[in-house]
Amino acid sequence: MNENSLVLTLDFGTQSVRTLIIDKDGQVLVNVKEQYEQAYFSIKPGYCEQYPQYYWDKLCKACKELTANYKDLMDRVACVSMTCFRDSSVLLDENNEVIRPSILWLDQRMAEGKKKLPLLQRVLFKIVGMTDTIDITHRRTAAVWLQENEPENWAKTKHYVNISTYFVYRLVGELVDSIGNQTGHYPIDFKKKKWYKETDLKYPIFGVDREMCCRIVQSGEVLGKITKKCSEETGLKEGLVLIATGSDKACETLGTGCLTKDKASISYGTASTIEVSNPKYIEPEQFLPAYPAAIPNLYNMEVQIYRGYWMITWFTKEFAKKESVEATIQKLAVEEYLNEKLLQIPPGSEGLVLQPYWGPGLKRPNAKGAIIGFSDCHTLYHVYRSIVEGVAYGLRDGLEGIEKRQHHKVDEIAVSGGGSRSDAICQITADIFGVPVYRVQTNETASLGCAIVAYKYLNVYKDYDEAVKNMVHKSVVFKPNQDNHEKYDVLFNKVYKKMFNKLSGIYLDIKEFNKKYTK
């Protein structure tokens, strides 16, 4: 490799696709972004679908802008790496043509589970207390729903792949993908990093034959080379090598430099997560798998708040129309405006506590969102701050479980994602967790993680530790305010952690009500 060589990263996010050129020091030289005008469409409440071609067209547009406006830099690109949002299925026919729109990870439909799992599996799962977990996983699998509701489409399906696999196919012409991109409802053995065999206990859960799955490789390996057809569509140089990395969250964890069990990586994105890397396979919660990291020989223990910072978008849309107008007048994003108001509300939102279960989780499938502690002193801005605090409470609850399972405390947290742009949110995070919180030199941490894998492949660095040391740079550190931390400790331990158990019976009553009276 020439010492002036560069890396191109492709990052398919939930809201936009980004194409970045990054140098060996971790500096972003170019960032071309194509926003999705319609991230998804819903034919019924709770449904979230999109045509894979829509995302591909956006990538082509971004790549063509790169090649047209930054030819000198593009000529120095030595390889490409890619990351993508997770758990979004694509159905392909015998000619690898898309059969129907993708069912995205945000989708909330559930199958009825008409076809029962084999008796042996049901008995064994019941013995180990996994019945409810397996039932939810089975019914939330898109493949199972499709078999029940669209048998004609399922009959035409030869390949059932994650959307990242489809993008790899469009780039290199082969149905191949990284093991790190299979996070979600697929018949994958995360511990062994390979597809389940037909004889494996969990194989029937996902309703997908092994032959329908793609070939998988380890992170850091070659997926293929940019084809002539792809070159014509995107403007990328034919023959460029595409390197396997991991899912968006895995790449963010790498891009924030969290490679050891004493560091946690928080992603304040549409789905908010906390991840800790560990060389051992340790489940972060009972029956919840650890996922392959963006680099070999590591696993990511992850706890997710399903619709974490999606709640900010929901809140501003439903309750902050006046504030949106005021923000426009001040030439601010509405989130920036609200984050300034956030500072006027004391820590703990004067006793207003939010439980951020705005979407179903594997551990608490019946939970609903809840806000308690209202009084006449509370305003719109108290509710906004309680959302920020509630997501952090949920992630702290997850981290405490991870720390117990790995028998090791975390002493530092990195933050990334849209919410991390706010100093106020970063400080609240430090105060709630009681440990220093830092940001790195770029908010595009998933792309930075991709670039780290690529530069290791190019042998610029001898190992990933050296790559991270040279490419990830702390930009700001937020130290916890101890007075605030003590206040948050009281609310977290005496209120937040008790909310689910106290409300769980009520959640079941709401579920039954909705089943009976809500269409």
RANOR-V201856 format. One record per residue. N is the residue number from 1. RES is the residue in three letters. OMEGA is omega in whole degrees, 0 to 359 (none if undefined). Layout:
n=N res=RES omega=OMEGA
n=N res=RES omega=OMEGA
//
This chain:
n=1 res=MET omega=173
n=2 res=ASN omega=183
n=3 res=GLU omega=177
n=4 res=ASN omega=181
n=5 res=SER omega=182
n=6 res=LEU omega=180
n=7 res=VAL omega=174
n=8 res=LEU omega=177
n=9 res=THR omega=178
n=10 res=LEU omega=186
n=11 res=ASP omega=176
n=12 res=PHE omega=178
n=13 res=GLY omega=180
n=14 res=THR omega=184
n=15 res=GLN omega=184
n=16 res=SER omega=171
n=17 res=VAL omega=181
n=18 res=ARG omega=174
n=19 res=THR omega=186
n=20 res=LEU omega=169
n=21 res=ILE omega=186
n=22 res=ILE omega=180
n=23 res=ASP omega=187
n=24 res=LYS omega=175
n=25 res=ASP omega=179
n=26 res=GLY omega=179
n=27 res=GLN omega=177
n=28 res=VAL omega=181
n=29 res=LEU omega=180
n=30 res=VAL omega=176
n=31 res=ASN omega=178
n=32 res=VAL omega=185
n=33 res=LYS omega=173
n=34 res=GLU omega=181
n=35 res=GLN omega=174
n=36 res=TYR omega=175
n=37 res=GLU omega=179
n=38 res=GLN omega=183
n=39 res=ALA omega=176
n=40 res=TYR omega=173
n=41 res=PHE omega=184
n=42 res=SER omega=177
n=43 res=ILE omega=175
n=44 res=LYS omega=177
n=45 res=PRO omega=179
n=46 res=GLY omega=179
n=47 res=TYR omega=177
n=48 res=CYS omega=183
n=49 res=GLU omega=174
n=50 res=GLN omega=177
n=51 res=TYR omega=178
n=52 res=PRO omega=180
n=53 res=GLN omega=180
n=54 res=TYR omega=179
n=55 res=TYR omega=181
n=56 res=TRP omega=178
n=57 res=ASP omega=178
n=58 res=LYS omega=177
n=59 res=LEU omega=180
n=60 res=CYS omega=180
n=61 res=LYS omega=180
n=62 res=ALA omega=181
n=63 res=CYS omega=179
n=64 res=LYS omega=176
n=65 res=GLU omega=177
n=66 res=LEU omega=185
n=67 res=THR omega=180
n=68 res=ALA omega=188
n=69 res=ASN omega=184
n=70 res=TYR omega=184
n=71 res=LYS omega=182
n=72 res=ASP omega=178
n=73 res=LEU omega=180
n=74 res=MET omega=178
n=75 res=ASP omega=181
n=76 res=ARG omega=181
n=77 res=VAL omega=184
n=78 res=ALA omega=178
n=79 res=CYS omega=183
n=80 res=VAL omega=170
n=81 res=SER omega=188
n=82 res=MET omega=170
n=83 res=THR omega=190
n=84 res=CYS omega=172
n=85 res=PHE omega=195
n=86 res=ARG omega=165
n=87 res=ASP omega=179
n=88 res=SER omega=193
n=89 res=SER omega=174
n=90 res=VAL omega=177
n=91 res=LEU omega=181
n=92 res=LEU omega=178
n=93 res=ASP omega=185
n=94 res=GLU omega=177
n=95 res=ASN omega=182
n=96 res=ASN omega=175
n=97 res=GLU omega=182
n=98 res=VAL omega=184
n=99 res=ILE omega=183
n=100 res=ARG omega=176
n=101 res=PRO omega=177
n=102 res=SER omega=170
n=103 res=ILE omega=189
n=104 res=LEU omega=183
n=105 res=TRP omega=179
n=106 res=LEU omega=184
n=107 res=ASP omega=185
n=108 res=GLN omega=180
n=109 res=ARG omega=178
n=110 res=MET omega=175
n=111 res=ALA omega=176
n=112 res=GLU omega=182
n=113 res=GLY omega=183
n=114 res=LYS omega=179
n=115 res=LYS omega=184
n=116 res=LYS omega=174
n=117 res=LEU omega=178
n=118 res=PRO omega=184
n=119 res=LEU omega=181
n=120 res=LEU omega=180
n=121 res=GLN omega=182
n=122 res=ARG omega=180
n=123 res=VAL omega=182
n=124 res=LEU omega=179
n=125 res=PHE omega=179
n=126 res=LYS omega=181
n=127 res=ILE omega=183
n=128 res=VAL omega=176
n=129 res=GLY omega=183
n=130 res=MET omega=188
n=131 res=THR omega=183
n=132 res=ASP omega=180
n=133 res=THR omega=181
n=134 res=ILE omega=180
n=135 res=ASP omega=180
n=136 res=ILE omega=179
n=137 res=THR omega=180
n=138 res=HIS omega=185
n=139 res=ARG omega=178
n=140 res=ARG omega=179
n=141 res=THR omega=183
n=142 res=ALA omega=181
n=143 res=ALA omega=180
n=144 res=VAL omega=178
n=145 res=TRP omega=181
n=146 res=LEU omega=179
n=147 res=GLN omega=179
n=148 res=GLU omega=192
n=149 res=ASN omega=180
n=150 res=GLU omega=183
n=151 res=PRO omega=179
n=152 res=GLU omega=176
n=153 res=ASN omega=180
n=154 res=TRP omega=180
n=155 res=ALA omega=179
n=156 res=LYS omega=187
n=157 res=THR omega=174
n=158 res=LYS omega=180
n=159 res=HIS omega=177
n=160 res=TYR omega=189
n=161 res=VAL omega=172
n=162 res=ASN omega=183
n=163 res=ILE omega=176
n=164 res=SER omega=179
n=165 res=THR omega=179
n=166 res=TYR omega=180
n=167 res=PHE omega=176
n=168 res=VAL omega=178
n=169 res=TYR omega=180
n=170 res=ARG omega=181
n=171 res=LEU omega=189
n=172 res=VAL omega=175
n=173 res=GLY omega=179
n=174 res=GLU omega=175
n=175 res=LEU omega=182
n=176 res=VAL omega=181
n=177 res=ASP omega=176
n=178 res=SER omega=173
n=179 res=ILE omega=182
n=180 res=GLY omega=180
n=181 res=ASN omega=185
n=182 res=GLN omega=177
n=183 res=THR omega=180
n=184 res=GLY omega=188
n=185 res=HIS omega=180
n=186 res=TYR omega=183
n=187 res=PRO omega=185
n=188 res=ILE omega=174
n=189 res=ASP omega=186
n=190 res=PHE omega=181
n=191 res=LYS omega=181
n=192 res=LYS omega=179
n=193 res=LYS omega=175
n=194 res=LYS omega=180
n=195 res=TRP omega=174
n=196 res=TYR omega=170
n=197 res=LYS omega=180
n=198 res=GLU omega=181
n=199 res=THR omega=181
n=200 res=ASP omega=185
n=201 res=LEU omega=186
n=202 res=LYS omega=184
n=203 res=TYR omega=185
n=204 res=PRO omega=188
n=205 res=ILE omega=191
n=206 res=PHE omega=175
n=207 res=GLY omega=183
n=208 res=VAL omega=176
n=209 res=ASP omega=182
n=210 res=ARG omega=181
n=211 res=GLU omega=180
n=212 res=MET omega=184
n=213 res=CYS omega=181
n=214 res=CYS omega=170
n=215 res=ARG omega=180
n=216 res=ILE omega=178
n=217 res=VAL omega=179
n=218 res=GLN omega=176
n=219 res=SER omega=181
n=220 res=GLY omega=178
n=221 res=GLU omega=181
n=222 res=VAL omega=176
n=223 res=LEU omega=181
n=224 res=GLY omega=180
n=225 res=LYS omega=179
n=226 res=ILE omega=184
n=227 res=THR omega=177
n=228 res=LYS omega=180
n=229 res=LYS omega=178
n=230 res=CYS omega=179
n=231 res=SER omega=179
n=232 res=GLU omega=183
n=233 res=GLU omega=188
n=234 res=THR omega=187
n=235 res=GLY omega=178
n=236 res=LEU omega=183
n=237 res=LYS omega=177
n=238 res=GLU omega=178
n=239 res=GLY omega=175
n=240 res=LEU omega=181
n=241 res=VAL omega=175
n=242 res=LEU omega=184
n=243 res=ILE omega=178
n=244 res=ALA omega=175
n=245 res=THR omega=181
n=246 res=GLY omega=180
n=247 res=SER omega=182
n=248 res=ASP omega=183
n=249 res=LYS omega=178
n=250 res=ALA omega=179
n=251 res=CYS omega=175
n=252 res=GLU omega=179
n=253 res=THR omega=176
n=254 res=LEU omega=182
n=255 res=GLY omega=174
n=256 res=THR omega=175
n=257 res=GLY omega=184
n=258 res=CYS omega=183
n=259 res=LEU omega=184
n=260 res=THR omega=186
n=261 res=LYS omega=177
n=262 res=ASP omega=178
n=263 res=LYS omega=175
n=264 res=ALA omega=178
n=265 res=SER omega=176
n=266 res=ILE omega=173
n=267 res=SER omega=176
n=268 res=TYR omega=179
n=269 res=GLY omega=178
n=270 res=THR omega=165
n=271 res=ALA omega=181
n=272 res=SER omega=184
n=273 res=THR omega=168
n=274 res=ILE omega=184
n=275 res=GLU omega=173
n=276 res=VAL omega=180
n=277 res=SER omega=180
n=278 res=ASN omega=177
n=279 res=PRO omega=178
n=280 res=LYS omega=174
n=281 res=TYR omega=180
n=282 res=ILE omega=179
n=283 res=GLU omega=181
n=284 res=PRO omega=174
n=285 res=GLU omega=181
n=286 res=GLN omega=178
n=287 res=PHE omega=175
n=288 res=LEU omega=187
n=289 res=PRO omega=164
n=290 res=ALA omega=185
n=291 res=TYR omega=175
n=292 res=PRO omega=179
n=293 res=ALA omega=179
n=294 res=ALA omega=176
n=295 res=ILE omega=182
n=296 res=PRO omega=172
n=297 res=ASN omega=174
n=298 res=LEU omega=172
n=299 res=TYR omega=175
n=300 res=ASN omega=171
n=301 res=MET omega=188
n=302 res=GLU omega=168
n=303 res=VAL omega=187
n=304 res=GLN omega=165
n=305 res=ILE omega=196
n=306 res=TYR omega=180
n=307 res=ARG omega=184
n=308 res=GLY omega=184
n=309 res=TYR omega=164
n=310 res=TRP omega=180
n=311 res=MET omega=177
n=312 res=ILE omega=178
n=313 res=THR omega=178
n=314 res=TRP omega=183
n=315 res=PHE omega=182
n=316 res=THR omega=180
n=317 res=LYS omega=187
n=318 res=GLU omega=190
n=319 res=PHE omega=187
n=320 res=ALA omega=180
n=321 res=LYS omega=178
n=322 res=LYS omega=180
n=323 res=GLU omega=177
n=324 res=SER omega=178
n=325 res=VAL omega=180
n=326 res=GLU omega=179
n=327 res=ALA omega=179
n=328 res=THR omega=178
n=329 res=ILE omega=181
n=330 res=GLN omega=181
n=331 res=LYS omega=177
n=332 res=LEU omega=166
n=333 res=ALA omega=183
n=334 res=VAL omega=178
n=335 res=GLU omega=177
n=336 res=GLU omega=179
n=337 res=TYR omega=181
n=338 res=LEU omega=180
n=339 res=ASN omega=174
n=340 res=GLU omega=178
n=341 res=LYS omega=180
n=342 res=LEU omega=184
n=343 res=LEU omega=179
n=344 res=GLN omega=181
n=345 res=ILE omega=182
n=346 res=PRO omega=177
n=347 res=PRO omega=183
n=348 res=GLY omega=176
n=349 res=SER omega=179
n=350 res=GLU omega=173
n=351 res=GLY omega=177
n=352 res=LEU omega=186
n=353 res=VAL omega=182
n=354 res=LEU omega=174
n=355 res=GLN omega=195
n=356 res=PRO omega=181
n=357 res=TYR omega=180
n=358 res=TRP omega=176
n=359 res=GLY omega=184
n=360 res=PRO omega=176
n=361 res=GLY omega=182
n=362 res=LEU omega=183
n=363 res=LYS omega=182
n=364 res=ARG omega=187
n=365 res=PRO omega=182
n=366 res=ASN omega=185
n=367 res=ALA omega=174
n=368 res=LYS omega=175
n=369 res=GLY omega=180
n=370 res=ALA omega=172
n=371 res=ILE omega=180
n=372 res=ILE omega=176
n=373 res=GLY omega=183
n=374 res=PHE omega=169
n=375 res=SER omega=185
n=376 res=ASP omega=179
n=377 res=CYS omega=188
n=378 res=HIS omega=182
n=379 res=THR omega=175
n=380 res=LEU omega=184
n=381 res=TYR omega=172
n=382 res=HIS omega=180
n=383 res=VAL omega=179
n=384 res=TYR omega=180
n=385 res=ARG omega=181
n=386 res=SER omega=175
n=387 res=ILE omega=179
n=388 res=VAL omega=181
n=389 res=GLU omega=182
n=390 res=GLY omega=177
n=391 res=VAL omega=179
n=392 res=ALA omega=175
n=393 res=TYR omega=181
n=394 res=GLY omega=180
n=395 res=LEU omega=176
n=396 res=ARG omega=177
n=397 res=ASP omega=178
n=398 res=GLY omega=181
n=399 res=LEU omega=180
n=400 res=GLU omega=176
n=401 res=GLY omega=178
n=402 res=ILE omega=181
n=403 res=GLU omega=178
n=404 res=LYS omega=184
n=405 res=ARG omega=180
n=406 res=GLN omega=179
n=407 res=HIS omega=180
n=408 res=HIS omega=181
n=409 res=LYS omega=173
n=410 res=VAL omega=182
n=411 res=ASP omega=181
n=412 res=GLU omega=182
n=413 res=ILE omega=173
n=414 res=ALA omega=178
n=415 res=VAL omega=177
n=416 res=SER omega=183
n=417 res=GLY omega=186
n=418 res=GLY omega=181
n=419 res=GLY omega=184
n=420 res=SER omega=179
n=421 res=ARG omega=183
n=422 res=SER omega=175
n=423 res=ASP omega=181
n=424 res=ALA omega=180
n=425 res=ILE omega=178
n=426 res=CYS omega=179
n=427 res=GLN omega=176
n=428 res=ILE omega=179
n=429 res=THR omega=179
n=430 res=ALA omega=182
n=431 res=ASP omega=181
n=432 res=ILE omega=182
n=433 res=PHE omega=179
n=434 res=GLY omega=177
n=435 res=VAL omega=179
n=436 res=PRO omega=179
n=437 res=VAL omega=181
n=438 res=TYR omega=169
n=439 res=ARG omega=176
n=440 res=VAL omega=191
n=441 res=GLN omega=180
n=442 res=THR omega=174
n=443 res=ASN omega=180
n=444 res=GLU omega=186
n=445 res=THR omega=177
n=446 res=ALA omega=178
n=447 res=SER omega=178
n=448 res=LEU omega=176
n=449 res=GLY omega=176
n=450 res=CYS omega=183
n=451 res=ALA omega=179
n=452 res=ILE omega=178
n=453 res=VAL omega=182
n=454 res=ALA omega=181
n=455 res=TYR omega=174
n=456 res=LYS omega=177
n=457 res=TYR omega=181
n=458 res=LEU omega=179
n=459 res=ASN omega=172
n=460 res=VAL omega=178
n=461 res=TYR omega=185
n=462 res=LYS omega=178
n=463 res=ASP omega=184
n=464 res=TYR omega=177
n=465 res=ASP omega=179
n=466 res=GLU omega=179
n=467 res=ALA omega=180
n=468 res=VAL omega=180
n=469 res=LYS omega=183
n=470 res=ASN omega=187
n=471 res=MET omega=180
n=472 res=VAL omega=185
n=473 res=HIS omega=177
n=474 res=LYS omega=179
n=475 res=SER omega=180
n=476 res=VAL omega=176
n=477 res=VAL omega=179
n=478 res=PHE omega=180
n=479 res=LYS omega=184
n=480 res=PRO omega=171
n=481 res=ASN omega=188
n=482 res=GLN omega=178
n=483 res=ASP omega=179
n=484 res=ASN omega=180
n=485 res=HIS omega=179
n=486 res=GLU omega=178
n=487 res=LYS omega=180
n=488 res=TYR omega=178
n=489 res=ASP omega=180
n=490 res=VAL omega=181
n=491 res=LEU omega=181
n=492 res=PHE omega=185
n=493 res=ASN omega=186
n=494 res=LYS omega=181
n=495 res=VAL omega=188
n=496 res=TYR omega=185
n=497 res=LYS omega=180
n=498 res=LYS omega=189
n=499 res=MET omega=185
n=500 res=PHE omega=181
n=501 res=ASN omega=180
n=502 res=LYS omega=186
n=503 res=LEU omega=188
n=504 res=SER omega=178
n=505 res=GLY omega=178
n=506 res=ILE omega=178
n=507 res=TYR omega=178
n=508 res=LEU omega=177
n=509 res=ASP omega=178
n=510 res=ILE omega=179
n=511 res=LYS omega=180
n=512 res=GLU omega=177
n=513 res=PHE omega=181
n=514 res=ASN omega=180
n=515 res=LYS omega=185
n=516 res=LYS omega=190
n=517 res=TYR omega=183
n=518 res=THR omega=180
n=519 res=LYS omega=none
//
